[in-house]
Amino acid sequence: MLVWLLLACHTKDLAGCATLGDPIAREECRYDFIKPLLADEAAFKAAIDSMTDAPSRDLVLLRLAVDNPERAQSLCGLVRLPATREKCDKVIGRPHIAGPRPSP
């Protein structure tokens, strides 16, 4: 397992992540690859759109929404699966998870 984690740290693209045999390492690799792309809208969209595995794609988006509550609304808008949409709605609907909300 340590070998897979080391390989995940050195993967330079999403295709390399897909070659990892350990599913946890594979998902960590995908998340670690996409997370820095949030700063570049075009690169982020291209990376997300290139992911053909819908559950994996949605998992990345959900994790990003939790880690970036100020962007949770837009990130959750990109999820495709109903179960993930439900989880995202919970993240958005919980102020302590989704960040500060404006006062009425």
N, CA and C atoms as an extended XYZ file, in Angstrom:
312
Properties=species:S:1:pos:R:3:atomname:S:1:resname:S:1:resid:I:1 pbc="F F F"
N         0.823       -1.189        0.000 N   MET     1
C         0.000        0.000        0.000 CA  MET     1
C         0.870        1.256        0.000 C   MET     1
N         1.965        1.239        0.692 N   LEU     2
C         2.857        2.395        0.729 CA  LEU     2
C         3.353        2.744       -0.662 C   LEU     2
N         3.616        1.738       -1.467 N   VAL     3
C         4.080        1.980       -2.837 CA  VAL     3
C         3.020        2.741       -3.622 C   VAL     3
N         1.751        2.358       -3.463 N   TRP     4
C         0.678        3.048       -4.176 CA  TRP     4
C         0.574        4.494       -3.741 C   TRP     4
N         0.711        4.731       -2.451 N   LEU     5
C         0.635        6.105       -1.961 CA  LEU     5
C         1.791        6.943       -2.488 C   LEU     5
N         2.969        6.357       -2.563 N   LEU     6
C         4.110        7.089       -3.115 CA  LEU     6
C         3.898        7.402       -4.586 C   LEU     6
N         3.342        6.435       -5.318 N   LEU     7
C         3.052        6.671       -6.728 CA  LEU     7
C         1.994        7.759       -6.891 C   LEU     7
N         1.014        7.772       -6.006 N   ALA     8
C        -0.039        8.780       -6.089 CA  ALA     8
C         0.533       10.184       -5.947 C   ALA     8
N         1.542       10.319       -5.119 N   CYS     9
C         2.150       11.636       -4.909 CA  CYS     9
C         2.908       12.119       -6.136 C   CYS     9
N         3.312       11.207       -6.998 N   HIS    10
C         4.128       11.584       -8.147 CA  HIS    10
C         3.357       11.563       -9.466 C   HIS    10
N         2.077       11.293       -9.415 N   THR    11
C         1.273       11.263      -10.620 CA  THR    11
C         1.022       12.686      -11.090 C   THR    11
N         1.197       12.915      -12.387 N   LYS    12
C         1.089       14.268      -12.922 CA  LYS    12
C        -0.209       14.518      -13.675 C   LYS    12
N        -1.051       13.489      -13.810 N   ASP    13
C        -2.319       13.687      -14.496 CA  ASP    13
C        -3.357       12.685      -14.000 C   ASP    13
N        -4.587       12.917      -14.392 N   LEU    14
C        -5.668       12.046      -13.950 CA  LEU    14
C        -5.549       10.647      -14.522 C   LEU    14
N        -5.005       10.523      -15.718 N   ALA    15
C        -4.830        9.195      -16.308 CA  ALA    15
C        -3.888        8.350      -15.451 C   ALA    15
N        -2.871        8.983      -14.906 N   GLY    16
C        -1.957        8.268      -14.015 CA  GLY    16
C        -2.654        7.812      -12.749 C   GLY    16
N        -3.585        8.607      -12.259 N   CYS    17
C        -4.339        8.221      -11.056 CA  CYS    17
C        -5.140        6.951      -11.316 C   CYS    17
N        -5.705        6.836      -12.514 N   ALA    18
C        -6.535        5.685      -12.853 CA  ALA    18
C        -5.753        4.380      -12.838 C   ALA    18
N        -4.437        4.463      -12.951 N   THR    19
C        -3.627        3.242      -12.972 CA  THR    19
C        -3.348        2.702      -11.579 C   THR    19
N        -3.662        3.467      -10.553 N   LEU    20
C        -3.417        3.020       -9.190 CA  LEU    20
C        -4.405        1.918       -8.815 C   LEU    20
N        -3.906        0.845       -8.275 N   GLY    21
C        -4.747       -0.302       -7.933 CA  GLY    21
C        -5.559       -0.105       -6.667 C   GLY    21
N        -5.024        0.616       -5.719 N   ASP    22
C        -5.718        0.838       -4.458 CA  ASP    22
C        -6.767        1.925       -4.654 C   ASP    22
N        -8.055        1.639       -4.413 N   PRO    23
C        -9.090        2.638       -4.675 CA  PRO    23
C        -8.962        3.901       -3.833 C   PRO    23
N        -8.497        3.774       -2.612 N   ILE    24
C        -8.329        4.965       -1.772 CA  ILE    24
C        -7.210        5.839       -2.322 C   ILE    24
N        -6.107        5.232       -2.686 N   ALA    25
C        -4.994        5.985       -3.273 CA  ALA    25
C        -5.412        6.631       -4.585 C   ALA    25
N        -6.227        5.923       -5.369 N   ARG    26
C        -6.695        6.453       -6.650 CA  ARG    26
C        -7.546        7.703       -6.431 C   ARG    26
N        -8.458        7.657       -5.469 N   GLU    27
C        -9.317        8.817       -5.212 CA  GLU    27
C        -8.528        9.974       -4.607 C   GLU    27
N        -7.591        9.667       -3.731 N   GLU    28
C        -6.724       10.720       -3.173 CA  GLU    28
C        -5.914       11.390       -4.271 C   GLU    28
N        -5.418       10.593       -5.192 N   CYS    29
C        -4.633       11.106       -6.314 CA  CYS    29
C        -5.475       12.061       -7.157 C   CYS    29
N        -6.691       11.649       -7.469 N   ARG    30
C        -7.576       12.500       -8.275 CA  ARG    30
C        -7.868       13.812       -7.554 C   ARG    30
N        -8.175       13.719       -6.276 N   TYR    31
C        -8.469       14.922       -5.493 CA  TYR    31
C        -7.244       15.835       -5.433 C   TYR    31
N        -6.080       15.252       -5.147 N   ASP    32
C        -4.848       16.041       -5.052 CA  ASP    32
C        -4.477       16.689       -6.379 C   ASP    32
N        -4.827       16.042       -7.484 N   PHE    33
C        -4.530       16.612       -8.789 CA  PHE    33
C        -5.466       17.788       -9.102 C   PHE    33
N        -6.754       17.634       -8.783 N   ILE    34
C        -7.750       18.632       -9.164 CA  ILE    34
C        -7.804       19.816       -8.206 C   ILE    34
N        -7.537       19.597       -6.931 N   LYS    35
C        -7.675       20.657       -5.931 CA  LYS    35
C        -6.941       21.949       -6.312 C   LYS    35
N        -5.671       21.906       -6.720 N   PRO    36
C        -4.987       23.161       -7.063 CA  PRO    36
C        -5.556       23.854       -8.305 C   PRO    36
N        -6.307       23.113       -9.099 N   LEU    37
C        -6.864       23.684      -10.327 CA  LEU    37
C        -8.046       24.608      -10.056 C   LEU    37
N        -8.533       24.654       -8.837 N   LEU    38
C        -9.640       25.553       -8.509 CA  LEU    38
C        -9.303       27.005       -8.832 C   LEU    38
N        -8.041       27.344       -8.784 N   ALA    39
C        -7.607       28.714       -9.063 CA  ALA    39
C        -7.680       29.059      -10.553 C   ALA    39
N        -7.750       28.056      -11.413 N   ASP    40
C        -7.801       28.256      -12.859 CA  ASP    40
C        -9.091       27.616      -13.382 C   ASP    40
N       -10.109       28.438      -13.582 N   GLU    41
C       -11.438       27.946      -13.947 CA  GLU    41
C       -11.421       27.031      -15.173 C   GLU    41
N       -10.695       27.418      -16.208 N   ALA    42
C       -10.663       26.624      -17.440 CA  ALA    42
C        -9.996       25.268      -17.204 C   ALA    42
N        -8.881       25.257      -16.498 N   ALA    43
C        -8.178       23.993      -16.222 CA  ALA    43
C        -9.017       23.107      -15.315 C   ALA    43
N        -9.676       23.719      -14.331 N   PHE    44
C       -10.534       22.960      -13.428 CA  PHE    44
C       -11.670       22.306      -14.204 C   PHE    44
N       -12.360       23.092      -15.031 N   LYS    45
C       -13.480       22.555      -15.805 CA  LYS    45
C       -13.019       21.443      -16.739 C   LYS    45
N       -11.877       21.628      -17.380 N   ALA    46
C       -11.357       20.600      -18.287 CA  ALA    46
C       -11.059       19.306      -17.525 C   ALA    46
N       -10.462       19.435      -16.359 N   ALA    47
C       -10.135       18.244      -15.572 CA  ALA    47
C       -11.392       17.524      -15.109 C   ALA    47
N       -12.352       18.263      -14.595 N   ILE    48
C       -13.603       17.661      -14.132 CA  ILE    48
C       -14.343       17.008      -15.302 C   ILE    48
N       -14.406       17.698      -16.428 N   ASP    49
C       -15.097       17.161      -17.603 CA  ASP    49
C       -14.413       15.919      -18.162 C   ASP    49
N       -13.115       15.787      -17.919 N   SER    50
C       -12.391       14.626      -18.448 CA  SER    50
C       -12.622       13.360      -17.624 C   SER    50
N       -13.188       13.523      -16.442 N   MET    51
C       -13.430       12.367      -15.578 CA  MET    51
C       -14.681       11.626      -16.058 C   MET    51
N       -14.503       10.394      -16.511 N   THR    52
C       -15.619        9.612      -17.038 CA  THR    52
C       -16.301        8.776      -15.957 C   THR    52
N       -15.648        8.582      -14.835 N   ASP    53
C       -16.213        7.811      -13.727 CA  ASP    53
C       -17.052        8.761      -12.866 C   ASP    53
N       -18.388        8.730      -13.068 N   ALA    54
C       -19.282        9.686      -12.398 CA  ALA    54
C       -19.171        9.646      -10.869 C   ALA    54
N       -19.139        8.474      -10.225 N   PRO    55
C       -19.012        8.487       -8.763 CA  PRO    55
C       -17.705        9.132       -8.288 C   PRO    55
N       -16.628        8.878       -8.981 N   SER    56
C       -15.348        9.470       -8.617 CA  SER    56
C       -15.377       10.979       -8.822 C   SER    56
N       -15.933       11.396       -9.934 N   ARG    57
C       -16.055       12.829      -10.244 CA  ARG    57
C       -16.859       13.528       -9.157 C   ARG    57
N       -17.988       12.940       -8.809 N   ASP    58
C       -18.841       13.548       -7.789 CA  ASP    58
C       -18.176       13.546       -6.422 C   ASP    58
N       -17.412       12.516       -6.128 N   LEU    59
C       -16.694       12.471       -4.849 CA  LEU    59
C       -15.694       13.621       -4.768 C   LEU    59
N       -14.976       13.864       -5.835 N   VAL    60
C       -14.022       14.976       -5.867 CA  VAL    60
C       -14.762       16.299       -5.651 C   VAL    60
N       -15.866       16.479       -6.348 N   LEU    61
C       -16.630       17.726       -6.216 CA  LEU    61
C       -17.182       17.902       -4.807 C   LEU    61
N       -17.674       16.828       -4.214 N   LEU    62
C       -18.194       16.908       -2.847 CA  LEU    62
C       -17.087       17.265       -1.864 C   LEU    62
N       -15.940       16.625       -1.992 N   ARG    63
C       -14.815       16.931       -1.098 CA  ARG    63
C       -14.361       18.373       -1.271 C   ARG    63
N       -14.325       18.842       -2.498 N   LEU    64
C       -13.943       20.232       -2.745 CA  LEU    64
C       -14.962       21.186       -2.140 C   LEU    64
N       -16.244       20.846       -2.211 N   ALA    65
C       -17.290       21.693       -1.630 CA  ALA    65
C       -17.137       21.781       -0.118 C   ALA    65
N       -16.806       20.683        0.519 N   VAL    66
C       -16.609       20.688        1.970 CA  VAL    66
C       -15.383       21.513        2.334 C   VAL    66
N       -14.313       21.354        1.561 N   ASP    67
C       -13.064       22.070        1.849 CA  ASP    67
C       -13.096       23.547        1.446 C   ASP    67
N       -14.008       23.897        0.562 N   ASN    68
C       -14.107       25.274        0.054 CA  ASN    68
C       -15.550       25.738        0.158 C   ASN    68
N       -16.029       25.977        1.378 N   PRO    69
C       -17.447       26.289        1.557 CA  PRO    69
C       -17.911       27.532        0.795 C   PRO    69
N       -17.001       28.443        0.535 N   GLU    70
C       -17.393       29.631       -0.219 CA  GLU    70
C       -17.732       29.303       -1.671 C   GLU    70
N       -17.316       28.147       -2.138 N   ARG    71
C       -17.599       27.719       -3.518 CA  ARG    71
C       -18.522       26.516       -3.566 C   ARG    71
N       -19.047       26.110       -2.411 N   ALA    72
C       -19.855       24.890       -2.335 CA  ALA    72
C       -21.049       24.926       -3.288 C   ALA    72
N       -21.711       26.046       -3.370 N   GLN    73
C       -22.903       26.153       -4.223 CA  GLN    73
C       -22.558       25.827       -5.680 C   GLN    73
N       -21.502       26.429       -6.198 N   SER    74
C       -21.153       26.190       -7.604 CA  SER    74
C       -20.588       24.786       -7.811 C   SER    74
N       -19.812       24.298       -6.858 N   LEU    75
C       -19.254       22.950       -6.985 CA  LEU    75
C       -20.359       21.901       -6.940 C   LEU    75
N       -21.289       22.070       -6.033 N   CYS    76
C       -22.395       21.117       -5.925 CA  CYS    76
C       -23.297       21.176       -7.155 C   CYS    76
N       -23.317       22.300       -7.829 N   GLY    77
C       -24.089       22.405       -9.058 CA  GLY    77
C       -23.552       21.541      -10.182 C   GLY    77
N       -22.334       21.065      -10.043 N   LEU    78
C       -21.714       20.242      -11.078 CA  LEU    78
C       -21.898       18.738      -10.868 C   LEU    78
N       -22.385       18.335       -9.700 N   VAL    79
C       -22.530       16.892       -9.440 CA  VAL    79
C       -23.633       16.308      -10.309 C   VAL    79
N       -23.526       15.017      -10.605 N   ARG    80
C       -24.465       14.365      -11.515 CA  ARG    80
C       -25.367       13.344      -10.834 C   ARG    80
N       -24.876       12.678       -9.827 N   LEU    81
C       -25.630       11.583       -9.223 CA  LEU    81
C       -26.542       12.078       -8.103 C   LEU    81
N       -27.765       11.541       -8.027 N   PRO    82
C       -28.710       11.987       -6.998 CA  PRO    82
C       -28.181       11.848       -5.567 C   PRO    82
N       -27.476       10.778       -5.267 N   ALA    83
C       -26.952       10.582       -3.905 CA  ALA    83
C       -25.939       11.667       -3.554 C   ALA    83
N       -25.125       12.037       -4.500 N   THR    84
C       -24.139       13.087       -4.256 CA  THR    84
C       -24.830       14.436       -4.142 C   THR    84
N       -25.829       14.662       -4.949 N   ARG    85
C       -26.600       15.919       -4.884 CA  ARG    85
C       -27.192       16.073       -3.484 C   ARG    85
N       -27.712       14.985       -2.946 N   GLU    86
C       -28.291       15.013       -1.601 CA  GLU    86
C       -27.233       15.373       -0.554 C   GLU    86
N       -26.056       14.767       -0.674 N   LYS    87
C       -24.962       15.080        0.266 CA  LYS    87
C       -24.546       16.540        0.127 C   LYS    87
N       -24.447       17.019       -1.096 N   CYS    88
C       -24.059       18.410       -1.327 CA  CYS    88
C       -25.095       19.367       -0.745 C   CYS    88
N       -26.358       19.038       -0.895 N   ASP    89
C       -27.403       19.887       -0.333 CA  ASP    89
C       -27.255       19.981        1.183 C   ASP    89
N       -26.835       18.898        1.804 N   LYS    90
C       -26.615       18.928        3.252 CA  LYS    90
C       -25.434       19.825        3.601 C   LYS    90
N       -24.389       19.774        2.806 N   VAL    91
C       -23.219       20.626        3.046 CA  VAL    91
C       -23.611       22.090        2.920 C   VAL    91
N       -24.349       22.412        1.868 N   ILE    92
C       -24.762       23.789        1.635 CA  ILE    92
C       -25.729       24.258        2.723 C   ILE    92
N       -26.584       23.362        3.179 N   GLY    93
C       -27.605       23.720        4.148 CA  GLY    93
C       -27.142       23.792        5.588 C   GLY    93
N       -25.897       23.419        5.860 N   ARG    94
C       -25.396       23.452        7.232 CA  ARG    94
C       -24.378       24.569        7.360 C   ARG    94
N       -24.730       25.640        8.025 N   PRO    95
C       -23.855       26.815        8.102 CA  PRO    95
C       -22.459       26.519        8.649 C   PRO    95
N       -22.346       25.621        9.587 N   HIS    96
C       -21.019       25.340       10.146 CA  HIS    96
C       -20.155       24.542        9.180 C   HIS    96
N       -20.770       23.935        8.165 N   ILE    97
C       -19.997       23.219        7.151 CA  ILE    97
C       -19.823       24.097        5.915 C   ILE    97
N       -20.869       24.776        5.517 N   ALA    98
C       -20.848       25.528        4.261 CA  ALA    98
C       -20.350       26.958        4.424 C   ALA    98
N       -19.850       27.315        5.574 N   GLY    99
C       -19.290       28.643        5.742 CA  GLY    99
C       -20.327       29.660        6.183 C   GLY    99
N       -19.892       30.887        6.402 N   PRO   100
C       -20.799       31.923        6.901 CA  PRO   100
C       -21.840       32.316        5.866 C   PRO   100
N       -23.023       32.608        6.361 N   ARG   101
C       -24.102       33.069        5.494 CA  ARG   101
C       -24.439       34.506        5.867 C   ARG   101
N       -24.885       35.282        4.896 N   PRO   102
C       -25.251       36.667        5.207 CA  PRO   102
C       -26.449       36.710        6.148 C   PRO   102
N       -26.485       37.718        6.989 N   SER   103
C       -27.611       37.910        7.909 CA  SER   103
C       -28.820       38.420        7.152 C   SER   103
N       -30.031       37.994        7.577 N   PRO   104
C       -31.243       38.467        6.875 CA  PRO   104
C       -31.536       39.918        7.177 C   PRO   104
